Structures are given as C-alpha cells and as structure tokens.
Amino acid sequence: ICIMFLPSFAQAENASSVKEESEKFIEALSNIPEWIKPPAYRYEARGKVDPFVPFINKVVERLAEKKRKKGALSPLERVDVTQLKVIGILWEPENSNQARAMVELPDGKGFILEKGMVVGRNEGKVVKITPDTVIVEEESMNIFGEVEKKEVVLKLHPKKGEE
C-alpha cells in the first residue's frame, strides 16, 4: 500500500515545484527593462505584393497567347536565331532595301531572308541587312517580367570565337 502512494506524493511535490518555478519565470519576465522588449508588430498586406502569386505569370500568358494565334511554324521559326549561319548576302548599293541574305539551318537546309521576315523561336524580325551582317530584332522577357527588344547580329564571316 505504501508503494502505491509514493508515486502520487512525488507527483504532487513535483507539480508544486513546477508551479513555483513558472511563477518565478513570469515574475522575471515582468522585470525586463522596457528598452529590451520588442515593439508590437502587425502585418499590413494592403499595398504589398502577394508573395505566393507568380509575378511574371501575366506576361507569360500574353506571350503564349500571341504565339498560339499563329498557325504552323516555318523551319526558320523552329530554331533559335543564334543557330542560323549566314552563308551569303546579295547586296546592291543603289537598292539596299532589296538586300537578301542566305542562311543555313543546323540541319544544313538553306533559306533566303529578306527585310521584315520572321525568324527564330521568339518571333524575331529581320530589321536590316548590311553587306556583312543580318540584324534581327526579337522580344524577350527579362527577370522582372518586362518584355524588352533585343538585337541579334548575325555576321557573314565571324571571327574565331564569335560563332
């Protein structure tokens, strides 16, 4: 019978010491100087960006919708602009607006480019053909989700290391 009461007596003594220690802790917390206590903080979501919403989603949707409206892609639109290799340029100094360039795809097929043609995966436009370069302007998205225009220069005879 004594053995049965011993554990319950120990629990009662332990519970009272825990209660005393917690009271001491609460009292010590109330004695903390005011300059140590952190200021009350309340988060205001009004006027702030929701961190769980993708910030470039709308721009991506617009670009995808623009591409969806188009029909079948030509072979020139299936490769990246930088993969095109300029192998020849037809140039007349008197009539530079009629300049043409011959490009080669990675698979070896050749195509003639004229000013205004659409090439590349990002729907780049040939804006200028000079005696030694083809300049393509394409839209791309930067890390902030903004659409920016970028010029890609394809050279007729690139120097070593520029390809």
Phi, psi and omega in degrees: 000324179296326182293326182292322184278338183298310180296322180291326177293320179295323179293320180295319179293319180294320180295320180291324179290324177295319180296319179296317180294320179294324177294320178296320180295316179296320178295320179294323178295324180288342180269004180291135179299153184295327183289344178274331183293134180288150178291154178293136183236135176224127183280129175249113182278345183296126178086002181249155179283137177288120184289350183260000178259128179299130186277347179249010185299315184293320179294318179297319179297318179296317179294320179294320180294321179299319180286328182293328183295335183281151179280221181291146181271144175281164178301329179291335181269353181270348180245160177287149182302323183291347178275349179283140179242121179282122181247352177187150178227128175265115189227129173241120182301326181286332185229066185289343178288340180264014181297147178227154178228144175256127180240157179241133176281166178301333180275002176097354180284142181253147179219152177262131178253142173233163179299132179097351180288151179263128180221154175087164182291334181264022178054051178286149179248139175287114183260335183202141174236120179251175181301337181229003180218159170238125182252123180245131178251124180228155178267138175218162182258132177273183185290345179268001179086009180268140179274126179230150180271140183227135178264131176247124181257121176256121183264147179290312179235082181292146177287164180300135179090353180264349185297000000 
